[in-house]
């Protein structure tokens, strides 16, 4: 059962969120990188029943026409869906389907 505070936080998260930036921070050095460019594309959709879906693609990603370009396109995106829960200030997801099945733990 959800506490009132958790239910209120979950309510604030509901909806469709447009990605504005994507950065990776290396914990050992504090260095930050934008591996998908300064202006990546993407959305996260959060539902009231505890499901979420995310799609992230690199900026300037061309339409692939060859096998090599399709490999590059695969490497310049993330897409996954699953369930989520809030625990304190942590957002925790259980990925059940993804563009890369290694993320689901069902490889």
C-alpha positions as CSV (number, residue, x, y, z in Angstrom):
1,X,0.0,0.0,0.0
2,X,1.3,3.5,-0.9
3,X,1.8,6.0,1.8
4,X,0.3,9.4,1.2
5,X,3.7,11.0,0.5
6,X,4.7,8.3,-2.0
7,X,1.3,8.5,-3.7
8,X,1.7,12.3,-4.0
9,X,5.2,12.0,-5.5
10,X,4.0,9.4,-8.0
11,X,1.1,11.7,-9.0
12,X,3.6,14.4,-9.8
13,X,5.6,12.0,-12.1
14,X,2.7,11.0,-14.3
15,X,2.6,12.1,-17.9
16,X,4.8,12.5,-20.9
17,X,8.2,14.0,-20.3
18,X,10.3,15.4,-23.2
19,X,14.1,14.9,-22.9
20,X,16.1,18.1,-22.7
21,X,19.6,16.6,-22.0
22,X,21.4,13.3,-21.5
23,X,24.7,13.3,-19.6
24,X,26.8,10.5,-18.2
25,X,28.9,11.3,-15.1
26,X,31.9,9.1,-14.3
27,X,31.8,8.4,-10.5
28,X,35.6,8.0,-10.2
29,X,36.5,11.3,-11.9
30,X,33.3,13.4,-11.9
31,X,33.8,13.9,-15.7
32,X,30.6,14.5,-17.6
33,X,29.9,13.6,-21.2
34,X,27.0,13.9,-23.6
35,X,27.3,10.7,-25.6
36,X,24.2,11.4,-27.7
37,X,25.1,15.0,-28.4
38,X,24.0,18.3,-26.9
39,X,20.5,18.1,-28.2
40,X,19.4,14.4,-28.1
41,X,15.7,13.4,-28.7
42,X,13.5,11.4,-26.4
43,X,10.5,10.9,-24.2
44,X,9.6,9.1,-21.0
45,X,6.0,8.1,-20.5
46,X,4.9,7.4,-16.9
47,X,1.5,5.9,-16.1
48,X,-0.6,5.8,-12.9
49,X,-0.5,2.0,-12.8
50,X,3.3,1.9,-12.2
51,X,4.5,1.5,-15.8
52,X,7.0,3.5,-17.8
53,X,8.4,3.7,-21.3
54,X,11.6,5.5,-22.4
55,X,13.0,6.3,-25.9
56,X,16.3,8.2,-26.4
57,X,18.1,8.9,-29.7
58,X,21.2,10.8,-30.6
59,X,21.0,14.1,-32.3
60,X,21.8,14.1,-36.0
61,X,21.0,10.5,-36.3
62,X,20.7,9.7,-40.1
63,X,18.2,7.3,-41.6
64,X,20.1,4.0,-42.0
65,X,20.4,2.4,-45.5
66,X,23.2,-0.2,-45.0
67,X,23.9,-2.8,-42.4
68,X,26.8,-0.7,-41.0
69,X,24.4,2.3,-40.7
70,X,21.8,0.1,-39.0
71,X,24.4,-1.0,-36.5
72,X,25.3,2.6,-35.8
73,X,21.6,3.5,-35.4
74,X,21.2,0.7,-32.9
75,X,24.1,2.0,-30.9
76,X,22.8,5.6,-30.9
77,X,19.5,4.8,-29.1
78,X,18.0,3.5,-25.9
79,X,14.4,2.2,-25.7
80,X,12.9,0.3,-22.9
81,X,9.7,-0.3,-20.9
82,X,8.9,-1.7,-17.5
83,X,7.5,-1.1,-14.1
84,X,8.7,1.6,-11.7
85,X,8.6,2.4,-8.0
86,X,9.7,5.3,-5.8
87,X,11.7,4.6,-2.7
88,X,12.6,7.8,-0.9
89,X,14.5,9.9,-3.4
90,X,15.2,6.9,-5.7
91,X,13.4,6.1,-9.0
92,X,13.7,2.3,-9.4
93,X,12.7,0.5,-12.7
94,X,12.4,-3.1,-13.5
95,X,13.0,-3.4,-17.3
96,X,10.8,-6.1,-18.9
97,X,11.4,-5.2,-22.6
98,X,14.2,-3.3,-24.3
99,X,15.9,-2.5,-27.6
100,X,18.8,-4.5,-26.1
101,X,17.6,-7.7,-24.3
102,X,20.7,-7.7,-22.1
103,X,18.9,-4.9,-20.2
104,X,16.0,-7.2,-19.2
105,X,18.1,-9.9,-17.6
106,X,16.5,-12.5,-20.0
107,X,19.4,-12.8,-22.5
